[in-house]
Amino acid sequence: MKFTQANVTKIKPPSDGDTTIWDDEMKGFGIRFRNGGVGVYTVKYSVNGRQGKMTLGAVTNVLLVDAKKKAHAHFALIADKVDPAIEQAKRAAKMVMFKDKIDLYMAHLRKLERTERYIDDNKRSLGGDFGTDNEVTGYFSSLHKFSFSELDRNLIASELNSIEQNHGTGSMRNSRAHLNAYMTWAFKEGFIEVNCAAATRK
């Protein structure tokens, strides 16, 4: 059927199952209904021999014209043999801030039954709410303004040199070990592609 803003909100979905209704004007663009739920704009494509689908938002939340703009952008990537799902994942990864996964990492350490003293030591290295008025303190608190993708070996090495000069070699060594462990975990969880802390001076 030909989609219009008026008719996309009136399509009656089946009570169960997985059904997609396709737009007559744009090949690969449709509205997917699952188990009688709200319709969701979707695109179906094939690139480099791989079949893919991406959702563009619920019909109740996104205007048809905006959904089509998103679809056009995805199809432009596909025309250049670029998988839009991979590009979207890359953009999402760039938005993950260094500070955003620290609490999750602490939960991971607790699952490993690490002691609270060990966890507190990690917080003091990576940054935690140890100051007043929720002030973030810690050896690497200055890294909290960066995303994982913005970190590089030079930046981390500079921080380590600063820690050594201001707090001694022992503090630098311990904080580096905590940072390296955190970023190794982040790598295994898929938040980063490279652990640039691993290549710094011990």
Beta strands, then each sheet from edge to edge (+ up, - down):
strand 1: 18-22
strand 2: 29-34
strand 3: 40-47
strand 4: 50-58
sheet 1: 1+ 2- 3+ 4-
end
